Amino acid sequence: MVRAFQLIVAIALLFSVLASAQTNAPAAPAQLSVNTSSPLDVKAATDAYLAKMPPARRAQSNAYFEGGYWMILWDFLISAFVMWLLLHLRWSAKMRNLAERITRLRPLQTVLYWVQFIVVVSVLTFPLSIYEGYFREHKYGLLNQNFSQWMGDQLKGLVVGLVLGAILMVPLFGLVRRLGKSWWVWGAVVMIAFSAFVALIAPVYIFPLFNQFKKLEDARIKVPILQMARANGIPANDVYEFDASRQSNRVSANVSGFAGTMRISLNDNLINRCTLPEIETTMGHEMGHYVLNHAYKGLVMIGVVIVIGLAFVNWGVNYALSRWGTAWDVRGITDVAVLPLAAILFSLFFLFATPINNTISRTMEFEADMYGLNAARQPDAEANVDMLLGEYRKLDPGPVEEFIFYDHPSGRTRITAAMRWKAEHPETTSEEELKRTLFEQK
Ligand SMILES: [Zn+2]
């Protein structure tokens, strides 16, 4: 996959998939005041939940998640190196020349260049993709696919990237040609509109390529979820279920779509592995995203980040082309052959913006957690789900680590919040959830 482009799609999908079952929260909750007259010791109760995961499992989850920090850096370094190769070897210029020989229509030249670009970059970064997406996931027992199934998803992803990228690149380069130096302001508007567009079509045209979605029929689950939805002012008649077990055993749910396509979906792992109270508290969290308009707020906040990012790209492109433009045979910022350079700069910006983007997401996730606790009133079930998410997200990081790397609150933050809520609502205590074994003791 083309990583710089993946980044854009990832940003778009961020709004489309706001959930992954309760996630993030600011690092603050642990320091907030707790009711000292309550019989519940919030910290001890939190530690008791954290102890449900056997130490060996915990070590494995930590290693997986911490490895992810390094992957952020390696992804950047390797894709930047590939982009530099395209410039240095003048492959980018050659791809442009070929596109110009085939057609005189500028928009079509952009599309032809893009097709060559995404294919070449996908091939060159393929070893990294295999390691990160296949071998590393298998090593930690987080992937249910064999190689050909995984490869099938990758190829579908490539086609999606090819089509969506063309839809983005044509107006973007059109703007650069028409507006010259001030392109980046309107370019950001185009990217934000594109993100909204991808989020809008994703539940209908993109996600079904990878998973089967169907309306949830099981009345034991559907009825209480729709009751909660109606009580919270959500005009839902259906909840969707999808076969995430095709890819992994991760427990998750999400709010996807935008405007008319917005919907709440839960994955089959959540249904198969969790109790009804756990499903309810997860749905309460997702409903929080919906009611609090997180899709729209997130778009505005990331929009600000994108404007700054494109201003940086504009500055960096002009600087680099004045020095090396001739050597690379890139004619200027209006030339599509500039794309690898723009991709390096855009990825570099987003690398440094990681804590900002994560904090935007994590803050909304924490809000959704609070909403879910109030809506479902199941703090013990919430703590159990938070523990299950600990299979793929380190449970107990330091505050700086959480600030930089967490797009959802850590397990410790979330369980602390749930136990603090429980301390104020002792009547909601659930002995079954408290005693429930979540992980096999190997
Ligand atoms: Zn969420």
Residues whose N, C-alpha, C, O or C-beta is under 5 A from the ligand:
A	BS01	ZN	L18 A19 S20 A21 Q22 T23 E365 A368
